[in-house]
Every structure is written in structure tokens, then in C-alpha cells.
Amino acid sequence: WIKTSKAGLEFQTRLRERSVIFVIDNLVDAISDIANKTGKHGNSITAHELRWVYRNRHDDLVKQNVKFFLNGEAISHEDVFSLVGWDKYKPKNRNR
């Protein structure tokens, strides 16, 4: 399911050029777990998807088509990926 989910992100954002929305209200305090693949949130499908977005954050189509919302308001990729914890993420595979 995880590989299918990430393939779906790629298909939706790069091939179809359609939006994917992440509501991160309950994840802001879990970024360290997500980045380190630990804790309650670290191995969830959403965590895998967020790490995929992080690895592809410089891709123009991903930046254009992945939207983040926090407390009902749009939040930029820069704001999301500057949250405490992402600095600890060391991807094995850098797509971009």
C-alpha cells in the first residue's frame, strides 16, 4: 500500500498535474517522528507520503500541486519543511 500511495502522489502531481492536499493540524508536533521514522506517526502511510514530498520538494510540479493546510489556512512548503524535525531527516534516496 505504501508504494502504491507514493506512486499515486507522483501520478497525481506530475502526470495529471492535479492537486493533493495535506491537512497537517495533528502532525505539526509529530514531524520529528515522521522524519526519524519512529513513534506513533513515523511509519504511517501519511508519513511515507510526506517524506516523498520532502524528497521531491524542489520539483516544480510537486510544489505547484501539493497543498498544505494548518488550522484551515494554506501554509507554504517552506513553512512545512522548516518545522522542527525535518533537519534530522536523512533520505536514502534523493529524487531531486
Protein Blocks (a to p, Z undefined) as FASTA:
>chain_A
ZZmmmmmmmmmmmmnopacdddfklmmmmmmmmmnopajklmgmklmmmmmmmmmmmpmk
lmmmpccdeehiacdfklmmmpghjlmpccfbdfZZ
